[in-house]
């Protein structure tokens, strides 16, 4: 293993441990990615989404971070471990504890080139009104 891989594994373990220490156990979620519709038939056949497991912690943004335009009251910051089954992407959904969130801004935390974790701005589905 490289030093970057070792650090990513330590960060993933820390995220799992933080979730366990602050809640009812390790917080796991599901990344849901829309499927590609089959447009060769009529009516168009929608595709089922693809899902991927992940370990994460959810944080509230501070008043200082919220600007009211990009980051709103109610938005959450998800720190997703790098060992998720798939890299999260803008437009994916995150399902955690029965709630569904849209991923609005996905940023890889990779100071040395390898991804240590994903920093994701999430907004609960239905909270899109300004």
C-alpha positions as CSV (number, residue, x, y, z in Angstrom):
1,X,0.0,0.0,0.0
2,X,1.1,3.5,-0.7
3,X,1.2,6.3,2.0
4,X,-1.9,7.9,0.3
5,X,-3.8,4.6,0.3
6,X,-2.9,4.2,4.0
7,X,-4.1,7.7,4.8
8,X,-7.4,7.2,2.9
9,X,-8.0,4.0,4.8
10,X,-7.4,5.8,8.1
11,X,-9.8,8.6,7.1
12,X,-12.4,6.1,6.1
13,X,-12.0,4.4,9.5
14,X,-12.2,7.8,11.3
15,X,-15.5,8.6,9.5
16,X,-17.0,5.3,10.5
17,X,-15.7,5.8,14.1
18,X,-17.1,9.3,14.3
19,X,-20.5,8.1,13.1
20,X,-20.5,5.4,15.7
21,X,-19.4,7.7,18.5
22,X,-22.0,10.4,17.8
23,X,-25.0,8.3,16.8
24,X,-26.5,4.9,17.0
25,X,-23.6,3.3,15.2
26,X,-21.7,3.7,11.9
27,X,-23.7,5.9,9.6
28,X,-24.2,4.3,6.2
29,X,-26.0,5.7,3.2
30,X,-26.7,4.9,-0.3
31,X,-25.6,6.9,-3.3
32,X,-28.3,6.6,-6.0
33,X,-27.4,7.5,-9.6
34,X,-30.2,7.9,-12.2
35,X,-30.3,5.1,-14.9
36,X,-30.1,5.8,-18.6
37,X,-33.5,5.6,-20.2
38,X,-34.1,3.3,-23.2
39,X,-35.2,5.7,-25.9
40,X,-35.4,3.1,-28.6
41,X,-38.9,2.1,-27.5
42,X,-42.1,4.0,-27.3
43,X,-43.0,5.0,-24.7
44,X,-39.5,5.6,-23.4
45,X,-38.6,3.0,-20.8
46,X,-37.1,4.6,-17.7
47,X,-34.1,2.8,-16.2
48,X,-33.8,1.9,-12.6
49,X,-31.2,3.9,-10.7
50,X,-27.9,2.3,-9.8
51,X,-27.1,2.3,-6.0
52,X,-23.8,2.2,-4.2
53,X,-23.2,1.9,-0.4
54,X,-21.1,4.4,1.5
55,X,-20.0,5.4,5.0
56,X,-20.4,9.0,5.9
57,X,-21.0,11.6,8.6
58,X,-23.5,14.5,8.2
59,X,-22.8,18.0,9.5
60,X,-24.7,21.2,9.5
61,X,-23.2,24.2,7.9
62,X,-22.3,27.1,10.2
63,X,-23.9,30.5,9.8
64,X,-20.6,31.7,8.4
65,X,-20.7,29.1,5.6
66,X,-24.3,29.7,4.6
67,X,-24.7,32.5,2.0
68,X,-28.4,32.0,1.4
69,X,-27.9,31.5,-2.3
70,X,-25.6,28.5,-2.8
71,X,-25.6,27.1,0.7
72,X,-29.0,27.5,2.3
73,X,-30.5,26.9,5.7
74,X,-31.2,23.2,5.9
75,X,-28.4,22.2,3.6
76,X,-26.1,19.5,5.0
77,X,-22.4,18.7,4.5
78,X,-21.8,15.0,4.0
79,X,-18.2,13.7,4.4
80,X,-18.2,10.4,2.5
81,X,-15.4,7.9,3.0
82,X,-13.2,7.3,0.0
83,X,-14.0,3.6,0.2
84,X,-17.5,4.1,-1.1
85,X,-18.6,1.7,-3.8
86,X,-18.6,4.5,-6.3
87,X,-17.4,8.1,-6.4
88,X,-20.3,10.5,-5.7
89,X,-21.2,12.8,-8.6
90,X,-23.2,16.1,-8.9
91,X,-26.8,15.1,-9.5
92,X,-26.7,11.9,-7.6
93,X,-29.0,11.4,-4.6
94,X,-27.9,10.4,-1.1
95,X,-30.2,8.3,0.9
96,X,-29.5,8.4,4.7
97,X,-31.8,7.3,7.5
98,X,-34.9,7.3,5.3
99,X,-34.3,10.8,3.9
100,X,-33.2,11.6,0.3
101,X,-30.9,14.4,-0.4
102,X,-29.7,15.8,-3.8
103,X,-25.9,16.1,-4.2
104,X,-25.4,19.7,-5.3
105,X,-21.6,20.2,-5.0
106,X,-19.2,17.2,-4.9
107,X,-15.6,17.9,-4.1
108,X,-12.8,15.4,-3.7
109,X,-10.5,16.1,-0.8
110,X,-7.2,15.0,-2.3
111,X,-4.2,17.0,-1.0
112,X,-1.6,14.6,-2.3
113,X,-3.4,13.4,-5.4
114,X,-5.3,10.4,-4.0
115,X,-8.9,10.9,-2.7
116,X,-9.0,10.9,1.1
117,X,-12.8,11.6,1.3
118,X,-15.6,13.4,-0.5
119,X,-17.0,16.7,0.7
120,X,-20.6,17.0,-0.5
121,X,-23.2,19.7,-0.2
122,X,-26.6,18.1,0.1
123,X,-30.1,19.4,0.1
124,X,-33.1,17.4,1.2
125,X,-35.4,16.6,-1.7
126,X,-38.4,18.9,-1.6
127,X,-36.4,21.8,0.0
128,X,-35.5,23.3,-3.4
129,X,-37.8,26.3,-3.1
130,X,-35.8,29.6,-2.6
